[in-house]
C-alpha cells in the first residue's frame, strides 16, 4: 500500500463504522480493560497454585517490555494517522506522536503470552483478543497497521521468555 493512498485505505476500512463510531470506542475500552483486568487474575491464579516465586517472571518480563516499548515510542516519535492525514479518528484521541509501536496492542499481547505460560488455551484466547484490539485501534484511526503489527510482534517476542521460563 502506497502512503499516498492511506487516507483512501482508512476511509474504506472505517466506512462501516462511520454511522455508529461508539461501537469502536466501546470495543476499544472493553477489550483493553478486559485484558488488563485478566492480568491480575492470572497472577493470583499462579500465586495460589505455585507461590510468589512463580509469578515474579510474569511481572518482570512484561514490565521490562513495557518500559522498552515506551522508550521506542519516544525514540521513533511517529505521528498518528489523524496528525498526518485529513481523517477524523473514530476513537477519540488527541495525543500527538508516539504512535509506533502501539503500546495498547503490545500490552495486550504480552499479557496473552503470560496466559500461554499458565494455560495454553486461554492464552490463545487472550492473544485473539489482542489481535481484535489491534484491528480496532487501526480502524479507529489512532494507529497505522504497522504500529499495531509491531506492537503485537513485540508483545510475542518480549513475552516469550515468560513462556519458556
C-alpha positions as a Markdown table, in Angstrom:
| # | Residue | x | y | z |
|---|---|---|---|---|
| 1 | Unk | 0.0 | 0.0 | 0.0 |
| 2 | Unk | 1.4 | 3.3 | -1.0 |
| 3 | Unk | 1.4 | 6.0 | 1.6 |
| 4 | Unk | -0.3 | 8.3 | -0.9 |
| 5 | Unk | -3.4 | 6.1 | -0.6 |
| 6 | Unk | -3.6 | 5.8 | 3.2 |
| 7 | Unk | -6.5 | 8.3 | 3.5 |
| 8 | Unk | -8.4 | 6.2 | 0.9 |
| 9 | Unk | -7.5 | 3.0 | 2.7 |
| 10 | Unk | -8.6 | 4.4 | 6.0 |
| 11 | Unk | -11.9 | 5.7 | 4.6 |
| 12 | Unk | -12.6 | 2.2 | 3.2 |
| 13 | Unk | -11.9 | 0.3 | 6.5 |
| 14 | Unk | -13.7 | 2.9 | 8.6 |
| 15 | Unk | -16.8 | 3.3 | 6.4 |
| 16 | Unk | -18.8 | 0.5 | 8.0 |
| 17 | Unk | -18.4 | 2.2 | 11.4 |
| 18 | Unk | -19.0 | 5.8 | 10.4 |
| 19 | Unk | -22.7 | 5.7 | 11.4 |
| 20 | Unk | -22.0 | 4.3 | 14.8 |
| 21 | Unk | -18.5 | 5.0 | 16.0 |
| 22 | Unk | -19.5 | 4.4 | 19.6 |
| 23 | Unk | -19.2 | 0.6 | 18.8 |
| 24 | Unk | -15.5 | 1.1 | 18.1 |
| 25 | Unk | -15.0 | 3.3 | 21.1 |
| 26 | Unk | -16.8 | 0.7 | 23.3 |
| 27 | Unk | -14.9 | -2.2 | 21.8 |
| 28 | Unk | -11.6 | -0.4 | 22.4 |
| 29 | Unk | -12.4 | 0.1 | 26.0 |
| 30 | Unk | -13.9 | -3.3 | 26.6 |
| 31 | Unk | -11.0 | -5.2 | 25.0 |
| 32 | Unk | -8.4 | -3.0 | 26.8 |
| 33 | Unk | -10.0 | -3.2 | 30.2 |
| 34 | Unk | -10.9 | -6.9 | 30.0 |
| 35 | Unk | -7.4 | -7.9 | 29.1 |
| 36 | Unk | -5.8 | -5.6 | 31.7 |
| 37 | Unk | -8.2 | -7.0 | 34.4 |
| 38 | Unk | -7.4 | -10.6 | 33.4 |
| 39 | Unk | -3.7 | -10.0 | 34.1 |
| 40 | Unk | -4.1 | -9.7 | 37.9 |
| 41 | Unk | -6.4 | -12.7 | 37.8 |
| 42 | Unk | -3.7 | -14.9 | 36.2 |
| 43 | Unk | -1.2 | -13.6 | 38.7 |
| 44 | Unk | -3.5 | -14.6 | 41.6 |
| 45 | Unk | -4.2 | -18.0 | 40.0 |
| 46 | Unk | -0.4 | -18.6 | 39.6 |
| 47 | Unk | 0.3 | -17.3 | 43.1 |
| 48 | Unk | -2.2 | -19.5 | 44.8 |
| 49 | Unk | -1.1 | -22.5 | 42.7 |
| 50 | Unk | 2.6 | -22.3 | 43.0 |
| 51 | Unk | 3.6 | -19.3 | 45.1 |
| 52 | Unk | 5.3 | -15.9 | 44.7 |
| 53 | Unk | 8.5 | -17.1 | 43.1 |
| 54 | Unk | 6.5 | -18.4 | 40.2 |
| 55 | Unk | 4.8 | -15.1 | 39.5 |
| 56 | Unk | 8.0 | -12.9 | 39.5 |
| 57 | Unk | 8.8 | -13.6 | 35.9 |
| 58 | Unk | 5.1 | -13.0 | 35.0 |
| 59 | Unk | 5.6 | -9.5 | 36.3 |
| 60 | Unk | 9.2 | -8.7 | 35.5 |
| 61 | Unk | 9.2 | -9.6 | 31.7 |
| 62 | Unk | 6.0 | -7.6 | 30.9 |
| 63 | Unk | 7.2 | -4.7 | 32.9 |
| 64 | Unk | 10.6 | -4.6 | 31.2 |
| 65 | Unk | 8.9 | -5.0 | 27.8 |
| 66 | Unk | 6.5 | -2.1 | 28.6 |
| 67 | Unk | 9.5 | 0.2 | 29.5 |
| 68 | Unk | 11.3 | -0.9 | 26.3 |
| 69 | Unk | 8.3 | -0.2 | 24.1 |
| 70 | Unk | 7.7 | 3.1 | 25.8 |
| 71 | Unk | 11.3 | 4.1 | 25.1 |
| 72 | Unk | 10.9 | 3.0 | 21.5 |
| 73 | Unk | 7.8 | 5.1 | 21.1 |
| 74 | Unk | 9.7 | 8.2 | 22.4 |
| 75 | Unk | 12.7 | 7.4 | 20.2 |
| 76 | Unk | 10.7 | 7.0 | 17.0 |
| 77 | Unk | 8.0 | 9.5 | 17.9 |
| 78 | Unk | 5.9 | 8.7 | 14.9 |
| 79 | Unk | 2.8 | 10.8 | 14.2 |
| 80 | Unk | -0.6 | 9.2 | 14.4 |
| 81 | Unk | -2.7 | 8.8 | 11.3 |
| 82 | Unk | -5.0 | 11.7 | 12.2 |
| 83 | Unk | -2.0 | 14.0 | 12.6 |
| 84 | Unk | -0.6 | 13.2 | 9.1 |
| 85 | Unk | -3.8 | 12.7 | 7.1 |
| 86 | Unk | -7.0 | 14.7 | 7.0 |
| 87 | Unk | -9.0 | 12.0 | 8.8 |
| 88 | Unk | -11.3 | 12.1 | 11.7 |
| 89 | Unk | -10.5 | 9.2 | 14.1 |
| 90 | Unk | -13.4 | 7.1 | 15.2 |
| 91 | Unk | -11.8 | 6.6 | 18.6 |
| 92 | Unk | -11.4 | 9.8 | 20.5 |
| 93 | Unk | -7.8 | 10.6 | 21.0 |
| 94 | Unk | -5.8 | 13.9 | 20.9 |
| 95 | Unk | -2.4 | 12.6 | 21.7 |
| 96 | Unk | 0.5 | 13.7 | 19.4 |
| 97 | Unk | 3.2 | 11.3 | 18.2 |
| 98 | Unk | 4.4 | 8.2 | 19.9 |
| 99 | Unk | 2.2 | 6.0 | 17.6 |
| 100 | Unk | 4.9 | 3.4 | 16.8 |
| 101 | Unk | 4.7 | 0.7 | 18.2 |
| 102 | Unk | 1.2 | 0.5 | 19.7 |
| 103 | Unk | 1.6 | 0.2 | 23.4 |
| 104 | Unk | -2.0 | -0.9 | 23.9 |
| 105 | Unk | -1.5 | -3.8 | 21.5 |
| 106 | Unk | 1.9 | -4.6 | 23.0 |
| 107 | Unk | 0.5 | -4.8 | 26.5 |
| 108 | Unk | -2.5 | -6.9 | 25.5 |
| 109 | Unk | -0.2 | -9.3 | 23.6 |
| 110 | Unk | 2.4 | -9.7 | 26.3 |
| 111 | Unk | -0.4 | -10.4 | 28.7 |
| 112 | Unk | -1.6 | -13.1 | 26.3 |
| 113 | Unk | 1.9 | -14.7 | 26.4 |
| 114 | Unk | 1.7 | -14.7 | 30.2 |
| 115 | Unk | -1.5 | -16.6 | 29.9 |
| 116 | Unk | 0.1 | -19.0 | 27.4 |
| 117 | Unk | 2.6 | -19.9 | 30.1 |
| 118 | Unk | -0.1 | -20.6 | 32.6 |
| 119 | Unk | -2.9 | -22.1 | 30.5 |
| 120 | Unk | -2.3 | -22.6 | 26.7 |
| 121 | Unk | -5.9 | -22.5 | 25.5 |
| 122 | Unk | -6.8 | -19.3 | 27.5 |
| 123 | Unk | -3.5 | -17.8 | 26.3 |
| 124 | Unk | -4.6 | -18.2 | 22.7 |
| 125 | Unk | -8.0 | -16.7 | 23.6 |
| 126 | Unk | -6.3 | -13.6 | 25.1 |
| 127 | Unk | -4.0 | -13.3 | 22.1 |
| 128 | Unk | -7.0 | -13.4 | 19.8 |
| 129 | Unk | -8.5 | -10.5 | 21.9 |
| 130 | Unk | -5.2 | -8.7 | 21.5 |
| 131 | Unk | -5.4 | -9.1 | 17.7 |
| 132 | Unk | -9.0 | -7.8 | 17.8 |
| 133 | Unk | -7.7 | -4.8 | 19.8 |
| 134 | Unk | -5.1 | -4.2 | 17.1 |
| 135 | Unk | -7.7 | -4.1 | 14.4 |
| 136 | Unk | -10.0 | -1.8 | 16.5 |
| 137 | Unk | -7.1 | 0.7 | 17.0 |
| 138 | Unk | -6.3 | 0.8 | 13.3 |
| 139 | Unk | -10.0 | 1.1 | 12.2 |
| 140 | Unk | -10.5 | 3.6 | 14.9 |
| 141 | Unk | -7.8 | 5.8 | 13.3 |
| 142 | Unk | -5.4 | 6.1 | 16.2 |
| 143 | Unk | -2.7 | 3.7 | 14.8 |
| 144 | Unk | -1.4 | 2.7 | 11.4 |
| 145 | Unk | -1.4 | -1.0 | 10.7 |
| 146 | Unk | 2.4 | -1.1 | 11.1 |
| 147 | Unk | 2.0 | 0.3 | 14.7 |
| 148 | Unk | -0.4 | -2.4 | 15.6 |
| 149 | Unk | 1.6 | -5.2 | 13.9 |
| 150 | Unk | 4.8 | -4.0 | 15.6 |
| 151 | Unk | 3.1 | -3.9 | 19.0 |
| 152 | Unk | 1.8 | -7.4 | 18.5 |
| 153 | Unk | 5.1 | -8.8 | 17.4 |
| 154 | Unk | 7.0 | -7.1 | 20.2 |
| 155 | Unk | 4.4 | -8.5 | 22.6 |
| 156 | Unk | 5.1 | -12.0 | 21.4 |
| 157 | Unk | 8.8 | -11.6 | 21.2 |
| 158 | Unk | 9.2 | -10.0 | 24.7 |
| 159 | Unk | 6.6 | -12.3 | 26.2 |
| 160 | Unk | 8.3 | -15.5 | 25.0 |
| 161 | Unk | 10.8 | -15.6 | 27.9 |
| 162 | Unk | 7.9 | -15.9 | 30.3 |
| 163 | Unk | 6.6 | -18.9 | 28.3 |
| 164 | Unk | 9.9 | -20.7 | 28.4 |
| 165 | Unk | 10.9 | -19.7 | 31.9 |
